[in-house]
Amino acid sequence: MDGPGRQYLQKMAGPGSNAAVLDRLLYETFLDPEARRRFAELFKEIEGLYEVLSPSAECAITSRPTTGSPTSTSCSATLTGPESCGQAL
């Protein structure tokens, strides 16, 4: 991940237990109101991207391997997406 999210990942990758990582994030980063606001904006942006990129279970595209060798990479896709959940493309 590049951009503003990298700083949070770097702090999480530091030494210590989960509690130490949490302490580091809370006390070194989120005590500042401006830092909390920036994180909240980043989180909302990531959440919005996730909502756009991850389909609901009803609109998921599933695939089944075709008959043949177990190492075959081809598959036969079954669309259970927009047609089945009433959404137009």
C-alpha positions as CSV (number, residue, x, y, z in Angstrom):
1,M,0.0,0.0,0.0
2,D,1.3,3.4,-0.9
3,G,0.1,6.8,0.2
4,P,-1.3,7.8,3.6
5,G,-2.1,4.2,4.7
6,R,1.6,3.2,4.6
7,Q,2.4,5.0,7.8
8,Y,-0.2,3.0,9.8
9,L,1.1,-0.3,8.3
10,Q,4.6,0.6,9.2
11,K,3.6,1.3,12.8
12,M,1.8,-2.0,13.0
13,A,4.9,-3.9,11.7
14,G,7.0,-2.6,14.6
15,P,8.3,-4.8,17.4
16,G,6.2,-6.0,20.3
17,S,3.0,-7.8,21.1
18,N,-0.4,-6.8,19.8
19,A,-0.9,-4.7,23.0
20,A,2.4,-2.9,22.3
21,V,1.4,-2.2,18.7
22,L,-2.0,-0.9,19.9
23,D,-0.4,1.3,22.5
24,R,2.0,2.7,19.9
25,L,-0.9,3.5,17.5
26,L,-3.0,5.1,20.3
27,Y,-0.5,7.1,22.1
28,E,1.9,8.1,19.3
29,T,-0.7,8.7,16.6
30,F,-4.2,9.1,17.7
31,L,-3.9,11.5,20.6
32,D,-3.7,14.3,18.1
33,P,-7.2,15.3,17.0
34,E,-5.9,16.1,13.5
35,A,-4.3,12.7,13.2
36,R,-7.6,11.0,14.2
37,R,-9.5,13.1,11.6
38,R,-7.0,12.1,8.9
39,F,-7.3,8.4,9.8
40,A,-11.1,8.6,9.9
41,E,-11.1,10.1,6.4
42,L,-8.7,7.4,5.1
43,F,-10.8,4.7,6.7
44,K,-14.0,6.0,5.1
45,E,-12.3,6.1,1.7
46,I,-11.1,2.5,2.1
47,E,-14.5,1.4,3.3
48,G,-16.1,3.1,0.3
49,L,-13.7,1.4,-2.1
50,Y,-14.4,-2.0,-0.5
51,E,-18.1,-1.5,-0.9
52,V,-17.7,-0.8,-4.6
53,L,-15.2,-3.6,-5.3
54,S,-16.7,-6.4,-3.2
55,P,-20.0,-7.7,-4.5
56,S,-22.7,-8.9,-2.3
57,A,-23.2,-12.6,-1.9
58,E,-26.3,-12.6,-4.1
59,C,-24.4,-10.9,-6.9
60,A,-21.1,-12.9,-6.7
61,I,-19.6,-14.6,-9.8
62,T,-18.8,-18.2,-9.0
63,S,-16.7,-20.5,-11.1
64,R,-16.3,-24.3,-11.3
65,P,-13.3,-26.1,-12.8
66,T,-14.0,-27.8,-16.1
67,T,-13.6,-31.5,-16.4
68,G,-10.1,-32.7,-17.2
69,S,-6.8,-32.8,-15.4
70,P,-6.7,-31.6,-11.8
71,T,-4.0,-29.1,-12.8
72,S,-6.2,-27.5,-15.5
73,T,-6.4,-23.8,-15.2
74,S,-9.5,-23.3,-17.4
75,C,-12.9,-23.0,-15.7
76,S,-16.5,-22.6,-16.6
77,A,-17.9,-19.5,-15.0
78,T,-21.5,-19.4,-13.8
79,L,-23.0,-16.0,-13.5
80,T,-25.2,-15.6,-10.5
81,G,-24.7,-11.8,-10.6
82,P,-26.8,-8.9,-11.9
83,E,-29.3,-11.0,-13.8
84,S,-30.2,-13.1,-10.7
85,C,-30.3,-10.2,-8.2
86,G,-32.2,-7.8,-10.4
87,Q,-29.4,-5.3,-11.1
88,A,-28.8,-3.8,-14.5
89,L,-25.3,-3.6,-15.9
